[in-house]
Amino acid sequence: MATVTPFHIVFPVDDLEAKLLFGRLQGHSMAQRGRQMVLPVEPVLPVEPVVRGSCRCRPRFPGWSPVLRFVSPFFEEVRSMRLYRNFLLLFGALLLVSAPSFAAVTLPALFTSHMVLQRNRPVHIWGMADPQEKVTVSFRGEVKSTNADALGRWSLYLAPGSAGGPFPLTVKASNTIQLDDVLVGDVWVASGQSNMEFPMTWLRNAKAEIAAANAPQIRLLRVERAYSDYPLSNVKAAPWAACTPDSVADFSAVAYFFARDVQQKEHVPIGLIDSSWGGTVAEAWTSMDGLSRDASLMPVFASWARMSDAAVSVQLLRQAVDRDKAEGRPAPNLPWLPELQSWAPAQLYNGMIAPLTPFAIRGVIWYQGESNSALDRAPMYSRLFPAMIQDWRRHWAQGDFPFLFVQISSFTLAPQDDWATIREAQRQTLALRNTAMAVTIDIGNPDNIHPKDKQDVGERLALAARAIAYGEHDLEYSGPLFQQVTQEPGVLRVWFTHAESGLTAKGGALEGFEVAGTDGKFVPATAKIDGATVIVGSPQVTAPKFVRYGWANSPKCNLYNQQNLPASPFTSVDDSSHFDDTE
């Protein structure tokens, strides 16, 4: 279609695609030479061809240097002239298609009336406008202006401020946007899978809790489900709403109870952004950049390959079952299957998290892990989950903000699922700064993967927030956590953190402990509390070396601290452990 000279890209005049893409770029030096249209270009150093038959060059568009800087990585990578030509065609098409939509200044879906902006941080406001158009933002007596770039993007920061409101926020260009009832407080992102998505209407006492949920200082934003091959710049969401019985009914119950407890204690507005999708895996919530930083995460892509390779067969099976049911013939009940793209690496990060990262937040609450519990996935979670947390922190660029998560509860599963390994991976993730874990092993339902007690979950997350995010350093916010094990004659002594006030067994004798010798074969153990430690042993193991607690999908375990917070399941076996299996 196009030929390239060192300083011109030449298109045939009768090439309709080329004329449509480039003929309307007003103000640029398009020239017609007989049967050809010429687009001047200038070389990008070095001038010498990079490979035979190609060179580095770029369109010479006056005043377009910001655009060229934005796309320069693509130009650096594109060496083939055919690829370069196709890139220019695509780039021109994007300009022509998208330019009319920027006729008026616009804001992302995160910015509406009734929103909450993060206190004590620079206030980031951004959006789209006409290229080079002046945009002025007014908020809390401060007025600041900027100009949109050549693609129509604009962004500015206002000074940090303390909690308060309501305030108006005005954005003015060729048109004016005014947001009303804007509060300044703390913004928390709630994410994960179905137990975070779990709405208030599913609670056991739903009617009473919903009726009592008049909390004008709590504001709610629900992000719609979305996946994408690349990071999006905006989400789809209904406008922010003050918390009322109507607005909270279909909102995350865990997030609401968390916000209710924090707001009542801290007395500042709380904004909740619920961006969750039931039945999804952690790798879908991690950016491609985050996954590619750790070569040991390659099995994530192998799992996705197996799943996507089977997609056509699964689709045909579904169609056959639906057809049989529609025609009244017997048909098998298929197991639940996720929407395929919702399990693809980085897809949910791209569609539901990336658009949020320019927005200042106080922290994240997270409830997920069940979908990563299959035997081929569970061993990866100890690397995948902390990689995801670090990935979000890098992209938000707000330092190590608090990341508070729920340890998955108890559920009776088939042998091909391993919840114990997921819980252990979550416990190990506490090695990251500014993290905390709400243990829920005692409030699950062995017969329901969605336990209905979300009040205690929210309360335990709020305790963690008060200690980690709000500086109540003397507050006990966690149940006992395994620290180390020491050997004594015939027994093991297990040491815990978050047990300084002592330990207790709820409901009778202490249970849930197992011990193993050098062969790694675990057997049930007797256990007794000794101050802030537990002594465990078994007559079947004369020289115990390893101990574990609550190591099952739905275990019986009853160790608590004096603050009535349950101990986390754990194992003392780690990657450095070696077993003598010569017997």
C-alpha positions as MATLAB code, in Angstrom:
seq = 'MATVTPFHIVFPVDDLEAKLLFGRLQGHSMAQRGRQMVLPVEPVLPVEPVVRGSCRCRPRFPGWSPVLRFVSPFFEEVRSMRLYRNFLLLFGALLLVSAPSFAAVTLPALFTSHMVLQRNRPVHIWGMADPQEKVTVSFRGEVKSTNADALGRWSLYLAPGSAGGPFPLTVKASNTIQLDDVLVGDVWVASGQSNMEFPMTWLRNAKAEIAAANAPQIRLLRVERAYSDYPLSNVKAAPWAACTPDSVADFSAVAYFFARDVQQKEHVPIGLIDSSWGGTVAEAWTSMDGLSRDASLMPVFASWARMSDAAVSVQLLRQAVDRDKAEGRPAPNLPWLPELQSWAPAQLYNGMIAPLTPFAIRGVIWYQGESNSALDRAPMYSRLFPAMIQDWRRHWAQGDFPFLFVQISSFTLAPQDDWATIREAQRQTLALRNTAMAVTIDIGNPDNIHPKDKQDVGERLALAARAIAYGEHDLEYSGPLFQQVTQEPGVLRVWFTHAESGLTAKGGALEGFEVAGTDGKFVPATAKIDGATVIVGSPQVTAPKFVRYGWANSPKCNLYNQQNLPASPFTSVDDSSHFDDTE';
ca = [
       0.000    0.000    0.000;
       2.713    2.476    0.993;
       6.364    2.878    0.131;
       8.970    4.555    2.304;
      11.831    6.845    1.374;
      14.304    8.116    3.943;
      12.233   11.275    4.399;
       8.739   10.586    3.034;
       5.977    8.021    3.320;
       4.236    7.875   -0.061;
       0.662    6.646   -0.539;
      -1.138    6.081   -3.852;
      -3.844    8.733   -4.308;
      -6.372    6.074   -5.273;
      -5.689    4.202   -2.021;
      -9.002    4.946   -0.316;
      -7.815    3.694    3.100;
      -4.815    5.993    3.068;
      -6.876    9.013    2.056;
      -9.451    8.332    4.746;
      -6.792    7.948    7.418;
      -4.472   10.811    6.555;
      -6.289   13.117    4.175;
      -8.235   14.796    7.009;
      -5.272   15.584    9.258;
      -5.775   19.319    8.913;
      -2.764   21.595    9.220;
      -0.139   18.983    8.380;
       2.112   18.963    5.339;
       0.317   16.505    3.076;
       1.306   16.993   -0.550;
      -0.023   15.470   -3.757;
       2.392   14.466   -6.498;
       0.486   13.215   -9.494;
      -0.947    9.885   -8.433;
       0.678    9.962   -5.000;
       0.136   11.625   -1.605;
       3.271   12.362    0.405;
       3.525   12.513    4.214;
       6.844   14.144    5.255;
       8.800   12.340    7.956;
      12.004   13.026    9.771;
      14.596   10.440   10.813;
      15.002    9.334   14.396;
      18.681    8.887   15.319;
      20.549    6.915   14.319;
      19.794    7.795   10.696;
      21.428    4.603    9.364;
      19.036    1.732    8.691;
      18.618   -0.543   11.705;
      18.211   -3.595    9.515;
      18.483   -3.944    5.793;
      15.455   -2.431    4.071;
      14.165   -0.491    7.077;
      14.850    2.715    8.980;
      13.607    4.520   12.054;
      11.440    7.482   11.173;
       8.417    9.361   12.452;
       5.801   11.732   11.047;
       6.882   15.373   11.166;
       3.745   16.847   12.659;
       4.338   20.383   13.997;
       3.469   20.632   17.675;
       2.961   16.906   18.092;
       6.026   16.099   20.143;
       3.946   15.032   23.202;
       2.150   12.484   21.034;
       5.413   11.231   19.590;
       6.877   10.839   23.070;
       3.784    8.858   24.048;
       4.082    6.436   21.128;
       7.881    6.401   20.913;
       8.163    2.955   22.510;
       6.140    1.597   19.619;
       8.354    3.337   17.058;
      11.441    1.968   18.769;
      10.075   -1.559   18.545;
       8.694   -1.364   15.011;
      11.605   -2.053   12.651;
       9.854   -3.487    9.629;
       8.531   -0.882    7.188;
       5.400   -2.905    6.702;
       4.731   -2.904   10.447;
       5.607    0.773   10.584;
       3.156    1.521    7.794;
       0.413   -0.464    9.536;
       1.098    1.296   12.809;
       0.742    4.706   11.152;
      -2.529    3.648    9.570;
      -3.876    2.416   12.903;
      -2.642    5.519   14.714;
      -4.303    7.796   12.184;
      -7.524    5.842   12.415;
      -7.565    6.182   16.187;
      -7.061    9.916   15.904;
      -9.872   10.333   13.409;
     -12.318    8.105   15.272;
     -11.658    9.446   18.741;
     -11.135   13.160   18.123;
     -14.852   14.117   17.906;
     -15.570   12.526   21.311;
     -13.306   15.074   23.058;
     -15.352   18.088   21.972;
     -16.388   18.669   25.599;
     -14.320   18.312   28.752;
     -15.075   14.973   30.436;
     -14.177   13.188   33.663;
     -13.695    9.470   34.352;
     -16.521    7.542   36.009;
     -14.676    7.880   39.344;
     -15.620   11.564   39.470;
     -19.288   12.262   40.196;
     -21.338   14.131   42.753;
     -21.386   12.503   46.228;
     -17.855   11.134   45.785;
     -15.094   10.965   48.395;
     -11.589   12.293   47.728;
      -8.637   11.043   49.749;
      -7.617   13.370   52.561;
      -4.023   14.485   53.207;
      -2.871   13.576   49.699;
      -2.541   15.684   46.545;
      -5.926   15.680   44.820;
      -5.476   14.227   41.340;
      -8.072   15.304   38.790;
      -7.852   14.182   35.171;
      -9.936   13.666   32.057;
     -10.298   14.444   28.347;
     -10.901   17.650   26.393;
     -10.166   19.115   22.976;
      -6.468   18.895   22.119;
      -4.586   21.869   23.606;
      -7.770   23.138   25.294;
      -7.380   24.982   28.603;
      -9.050   23.228   31.543;
      -9.645   24.909   34.911;
     -10.523   23.057   38.134;
     -11.882   24.715   41.280;
     -12.117   22.992   44.649;
     -12.063   24.178   48.278;
     -11.073   27.709   47.238;
      -8.176   26.558   45.043;
      -8.207   27.222   41.298;
      -5.750   25.540   38.953;
      -5.481   25.307   35.159;
      -3.734   23.141   32.618;
      -3.901   22.426   28.902;
      -4.908   19.163   27.296;
      -2.180   17.469   25.304;
      -2.325   16.635   21.594;
      -4.437   13.562   22.342;
      -6.868   15.524   24.486;
      -5.648   14.179   27.813;
      -5.314   16.523   30.765;
      -4.279   16.046   34.374;
      -3.559   18.264   37.373;
      -3.047   18.067   41.115;
      -4.621   20.216   43.819;
      -3.214   20.731   47.293;
      -3.872   18.094   49.973;
      -6.548   18.857   52.529;
      -7.988   17.505   55.746;
     -11.263   15.618   56.040;
     -14.418   17.614   55.527;
     -17.212   18.610   53.223;
     -19.515   18.685   51.466;
     -17.829   20.827   48.798;
     -18.527   21.618   45.151;
     -15.917   20.711   42.527;
     -15.974   22.548   39.195;
     -14.210   21.638   35.940;
     -14.426   24.260   33.188;
     -13.290   24.320   29.564;
     -15.592   24.933   26.573;
     -18.244   23.403   28.830;
     -18.558   23.247   32.626;
     -18.967   20.237   34.912;
     -20.012   20.820   38.515;
     -19.921   18.051   41.078;
     -21.822   18.614   44.314;
     -21.716   17.074   47.774;
     -18.061   16.036   47.474;
     -16.547   14.799   50.731;
     -12.905   14.500   51.728;
     -11.997   11.487   53.847;
     -10.553    8.018   53.304;
     -11.056    5.958   50.157;
     -10.808    2.166   50.353;
     -10.832   -0.195   47.378;
     -12.640   -3.489   48.033;
     -11.739   -6.281   45.647;
     -11.572  -10.037   45.199;
     -14.069  -12.716   44.322;
     -17.560  -13.722   45.423;
     -17.183  -13.406   49.185;
     -16.235   -9.767   48.662;
     -18.915   -9.329   46.012;
     -21.461  -10.972   48.392;
     -24.293   -8.385   48.683;
     -26.159   -7.274   51.763;
     -29.317   -9.013   50.508;
     -27.625  -12.417   51.031;
     -27.084  -11.910   54.770;
     -28.946  -14.099   57.218;
     -30.474  -10.995   58.839;
     -30.496   -8.954   55.643;
     -33.678   -6.950   56.242;
     -32.584   -5.603   59.624;
     -29.040   -4.745   58.513;
     -30.181   -3.032   55.327;
     -32.871   -1.031   57.132;
     -30.249    0.252   59.598;
     -27.765    1.258   56.896;
     -28.398    5.009   56.853;
     -24.823    6.314   56.827;
     -24.465    9.581   54.880;
     -20.751    9.755   55.698;
     -20.168    6.492   53.801;
     -20.229    6.742   50.009;
     -20.458    3.813   47.595;
     -19.166    3.205   44.064;
     -19.674   -0.178   42.359;
     -17.411   -0.925   39.382;
     -19.045   -3.027   36.682;
     -17.418   -6.266   35.602;
     -14.967   -5.790   32.752;
     -11.959   -7.530   31.260;
      -9.487   -6.243   28.726;
      -6.357   -7.267   26.822;
      -4.722   -3.968   27.803;
      -5.048   -1.478   30.697;
      -8.137    0.687   30.278;
      -8.308    4.345   31.247;
     -11.860    4.273   32.608;
     -14.335    1.968   34.284;
     -18.062    1.606   33.894;
     -19.879    2.402   37.096;
     -23.071    3.974   38.368;
     -22.457    7.362   40.052;
     -21.287    7.578   43.645;
     -24.142    7.358   46.154;
     -24.524    8.077   49.830;
     -25.086    4.915   51.852;
     -28.830    4.333   52.312;
     -30.914    1.152   52.540;
     -31.609    1.412   48.810;
     -28.026    2.036   47.682;
     -26.396   -0.536   49.981;
     -28.738   -3.471   49.349;
     -26.737   -4.845   46.417;
     -23.361   -3.594   47.647;
     -20.576   -5.656   49.206;
     -21.551   -6.648   52.735;
     -17.933   -7.082   53.878;
     -17.003   -3.647   52.562;
     -20.022   -1.995   54.191;
     -19.434   -3.504   57.642;
     -15.752   -2.604   57.384;
     -16.579    1.001   56.511;
     -19.275    1.263   59.164;
     -16.889    0.240   61.937;
     -14.018    2.424   60.683;
     -16.244    5.479   60.207;
     -17.792    5.169   63.635;
     -14.336    5.000   65.203;
     -12.433    7.523   63.058;
     -15.287   10.004   62.412;
     -14.204   10.787   58.851;
     -16.048   10.206   55.568;
     -15.337    6.810   54.011;
     -15.511    6.146   50.292;
     -15.823    2.527   49.154;
     -14.932    1.455   45.609;
     -16.127   -2.119   45.138;
     -14.292   -3.703   42.199;
     -14.842   -7.448   42.584;
     -15.882  -10.410   40.441;
     -17.021  -13.732   41.855;
     -15.221  -16.941   40.981;
     -12.003  -15.362   39.727;
      -8.304  -16.120   40.187;
      -5.554  -13.852   41.516;
      -3.546  -13.903   38.280;
      -6.458  -12.209   36.496;
      -6.138   -9.338   38.996;
      -2.364   -8.967   38.463;
      -0.922   -6.886   35.631;
       1.099   -8.505   32.887;
       4.033   -6.430   34.085;
       3.621   -7.830   37.596;
       3.398  -11.424   36.402;
       6.398  -11.086   34.106;
       8.646   -9.853   36.919;
       8.887  -13.340   38.433;
       9.867  -16.225   36.178;
       8.568  -18.696   38.759;
       5.032  -17.522   37.906;
       5.214  -19.084   34.442;
       2.867  -21.947   35.527;
       0.144  -19.276   35.622;
       0.373  -19.062   31.851;
       0.492  -22.847   31.518;
      -2.780  -23.073   33.465;
      -4.333  -20.459   31.219;
      -3.102  -22.311   28.124;
      -4.809  -25.522   29.238;
      -8.002  -23.670   30.020;
      -8.129  -21.708   26.773;
      -7.219  -24.768   24.699;
     -10.302  -26.506   26.063;
     -12.607  -23.520   25.478;
     -14.097  -24.732   22.193;
     -14.913  -28.174   23.604;
     -16.507  -26.594   26.674;
     -18.586  -24.279   24.506;
     -19.811  -27.161   22.328;
     -20.680  -29.187   25.432;
     -22.681  -26.295   26.851;
     -24.558  -25.883   23.584;
     -25.368  -29.593   23.465;
     -26.669  -29.581   27.032;
     -28.752  -26.443   26.418;
     -30.183  -27.991   23.259;
     -31.139  -31.199   25.036;
     -32.806  -29.285   27.860;
     -34.704  -27.051   25.433;
     -36.009  -30.126   23.588;
     -36.993  -31.928   26.779;
     -34.306  -34.603   26.642;
     -32.282  -35.690   29.695;
     -29.075  -33.681   30.037;
     -26.277  -33.701   32.589;
     -25.878  -30.869   35.049;
     -22.585  -29.256   34.176;
     -20.361  -27.979   36.983;
     -19.994  -24.235   37.351;
     -17.616  -22.834   34.785;
     -16.237  -19.287   34.844;
     -16.476  -16.811   32.034;
     -13.302  -17.672   30.164;
     -11.668  -14.230   29.980;
     -12.280  -13.591   33.682;
      -9.537  -16.156   34.385;
      -7.042  -14.881   31.827;
      -3.830  -13.400   33.259;
      -4.087   -9.608   33.789;
      -7.562   -9.281   32.228;
      -9.376   -8.057   35.348;
      -6.471   -5.888   36.383;
      -6.657   -4.209   32.979;
     -10.411   -3.722   33.068;
     -11.207   -3.066   36.735;
      -8.048   -2.011   38.603;
      -5.779   -0.125   36.164;
      -8.357    2.678   35.664;
      -8.423    3.217   39.441;
      -4.670    3.568   39.966;
      -4.424    7.334   39.276;
      -6.963    7.891   42.091;
      -5.583    8.491   45.588;
      -6.686    5.892   48.160;
      -6.136    5.031   51.811;
      -5.801    1.318   51.214;
      -7.273   -1.951   49.935;
      -9.386   -4.700   51.483;
      -9.250   -8.043   49.681;
     -11.174  -11.326   49.919;
     -10.097  -14.008   47.441;
      -8.255  -17.302   47.167;
     -10.953  -19.935   46.799;
     -10.606  -20.087   43.008;
      -6.841  -20.632   43.271;
      -7.249  -23.708   45.474;
      -7.075  -26.421   42.792;
      -4.135  -28.749   43.313;
      -2.301  -27.458   40.245;
      -2.779  -23.810   41.260;
      -2.537  -23.728   45.052;
       1.274  -24.119   45.306;
       1.717  -20.948   43.219;
      -0.309  -18.748   45.554;
       2.532  -18.119   47.994;
       4.346  -16.285   45.192;
       1.368  -15.033   43.220;
      -0.505  -13.262   46.022;
       2.397  -11.127   47.311;
       3.355  -10.428   43.695;
      -0.131   -9.060   43.117;
       0.032   -6.811   46.198;
       3.417   -5.423   45.178;
       2.140   -4.973   41.639;
      -0.802   -2.846   42.784;
       1.444   -0.775   44.997;
       3.827   -0.079   42.102;
       1.035    1.006   39.793;
      -0.704    3.175   42.395;
       2.677    4.775   43.199;
       1.551    5.723   46.711;
       4.078    3.686   48.636;
       3.238    0.630   50.714;
      -0.379    1.539   51.407;
      -2.302   -0.752   53.787;
      -3.409   -3.974   52.140;
      -5.775   -5.889   54.423;
      -7.044   -9.291   53.392;
      -9.329  -12.072   54.563;
      -7.952  -15.564   55.030;
     -10.343  -17.984   53.342;
     -12.663  -19.775   55.725;
     -13.689  -23.470   55.846;
     -15.602  -25.479   53.280;
     -16.000  -29.206   52.622;
     -14.467  -29.800   49.211;
     -13.423  -32.616   46.953;
      -9.827  -33.852   47.358;
      -8.731  -31.905   44.274;
      -8.963  -28.632   46.209;
      -6.417  -27.536   48.794;
      -7.632  -24.660   50.962;
      -4.994  -25.333   53.618;
      -2.192  -24.419   51.230;
      -4.000  -21.192   50.265;
      -4.422  -20.211   53.927;
      -0.733  -20.852   54.558;
       0.225  -18.724   51.551;
      -1.964  -15.926   52.883;
      -0.342  -16.189   56.317;
       3.119  -16.032   54.758;
       2.138  -12.913   52.815;
       2.067  -11.034   56.130;
       5.826  -10.680   55.615;
       4.991   -7.698   53.384;
       4.886   -4.297   55.097;
       1.536   -2.794   56.046;
      -0.454   -5.968   55.567;
      -2.875   -7.634   57.951;
      -5.090  -10.693   57.788;
      -8.566  -11.305   59.131;
      -8.763  -14.983   60.145;
     -12.222  -16.475   59.508;
     -11.646  -20.189   60.097;
     -14.221  -20.079   62.917;
     -17.066  -18.363   61.065;
     -17.248  -20.418   57.886;
     -19.887  -22.882   56.805;
     -18.595  -26.323   55.791;
     -21.631  -26.705   53.506;
     -21.622  -23.250   51.902;
     -18.706  -21.578   50.169;
     -20.403  -18.237   50.936;
     -20.777  -18.042   54.721;
     -23.447  -15.542   55.690;
     -21.610  -13.997   58.647;
     -20.022  -10.985   57.012;
     -20.384   -8.726   60.061;
     -17.492  -10.400   61.876;
     -15.399  -10.357   58.691;
     -15.901   -6.617   58.315;
     -15.236   -6.038   62.013;
     -11.933   -7.963   61.913;
     -10.800   -6.052   58.830;
     -11.709   -2.817   60.600;
      -9.615   -3.834   63.618;
      -6.687   -4.358   61.267;
      -7.264   -0.974   59.648;
      -7.338    0.772   63.017;
      -3.965   -0.755   63.909;
      -2.212   -0.624   60.516;
      -3.742    2.439   58.857;
      -4.920    4.573   61.776;
      -2.126    4.149   64.288;
      -3.818    2.360   67.190;
      -0.624    0.492   67.916;
      -1.778   -0.949   71.248;
      -4.914   -2.472   69.721;
      -4.914   -6.241   69.365;
      -6.192   -6.770   65.856;
      -5.157  -10.343   65.008;
      -5.574  -13.822   66.314;
      -2.478  -15.847   67.273;
       0.012  -16.301   64.432;
       2.626  -19.036   64.308;
       6.095  -17.713   65.101;
       8.342  -20.741   65.599;
       8.564  -24.253   67.024;
      11.172  -25.571   69.463;
      11.933  -29.171   70.349;
      11.689  -30.544   73.875;
      11.953  -34.189   74.987;
       9.186  -36.029   73.132;
       7.161  -32.904   72.396;
       7.190  -29.621   70.522;
       6.566  -26.157   71.926;
       4.777  -23.813   69.536;
       5.290  -20.066   69.898;
       2.872  -17.394   68.696;
       2.688  -13.686   68.132;
      -0.516  -11.826   69.070;
      -0.723  -14.026   72.157;
       0.888  -11.816   74.771;
      -2.259  -11.772   76.909;
      -2.505  -15.561   76.787;
      -4.226  -18.290   74.810;
      -7.483  -20.131   75.289;
      -9.300  -23.142   73.838;
     -12.914  -22.364   73.052;
     -15.513  -25.066   73.642;
     -13.399  -27.716   75.333;
     -10.081  -29.434   74.828;
      -7.657  -27.926   72.349;
      -7.891  -29.626   68.973;
      -6.646  -29.289   65.439;
      -2.913  -29.968   65.982;
      -0.830  -32.631   64.230;
       2.839  -33.586   64.523;
       5.302  -35.433   62.305;
       8.804  -36.801   62.616;
      11.571  -36.653   60.059;
       9.458  -38.749   57.676;
       6.918  -35.923   57.329;
       3.941  -38.196   58.106;
       1.515  -36.214   60.242;
      -0.678  -37.769   62.933;
      -3.186  -36.165   65.333;
      -1.557  -34.707   68.440;
      -2.623  -33.835   71.953;
      -2.129  -30.178   72.764;
      -2.182  -28.071   75.913;
      -1.789  -24.363   76.467;
       1.191  -23.115   78.478;
       0.916  -19.325   78.773;
       1.494  -17.868   75.311;
       2.654  -21.220   73.883;
       1.161  -24.605   73.050;
       2.873  -27.954   73.833;
       2.035  -30.724   71.361;
       2.978  -34.382   71.072;
       1.824  -37.866   70.138;
       2.829  -41.344   71.355;
       3.014  -42.331   67.666;
       5.906  -39.891   67.081;
       8.684  -40.273   69.647;
      10.831  -37.476   68.217;
       8.483  -34.933   66.626;
      10.024  -32.337   64.341;
       7.120  -30.681   62.509;
       3.746  -29.344   63.621;
       0.680  -28.063   61.850;
      -2.708  -26.740   62.904;
      -6.075  -26.624   61.147;
      -4.594  -28.324   58.090;
      -7.714  -29.338   56.163;
     -10.293  -27.798   53.881;
     -12.779  -27.680   56.744;
     -10.810  -28.300   59.952;
     -11.890  -28.496   63.550;
      -9.745  -26.043   65.490;
     -10.451  -23.862   68.497;
      -7.370  -21.870   69.577;
      -7.983  -18.181   70.399;
      -6.267  -15.327   72.166;
      -7.825  -13.447   75.067;
      -9.362  -10.928   72.651;
     -11.538  -13.722   71.201;
      -9.722  -13.721   67.874;
      -9.007  -17.147   66.330;
      -5.543  -18.476   65.584;
      -4.565  -18.860   61.960;
      -4.015  -22.371   60.614;
      -0.348  -22.998   59.842;
       2.394  -25.530   59.184;
       5.997  -25.435   60.329;
       7.015  -27.217   57.116;
       8.576  -24.777   54.675;
      10.579  -24.853   51.464;
      13.762  -25.651   53.385;
      12.280  -28.689   55.133;
      13.671  -32.119   54.258;
      11.986  -35.444   54.979;
      13.614  -38.804   55.550;
      11.379  -41.135   53.534;
      13.792  -44.062   53.342;
      11.595  -46.316   55.457;
];
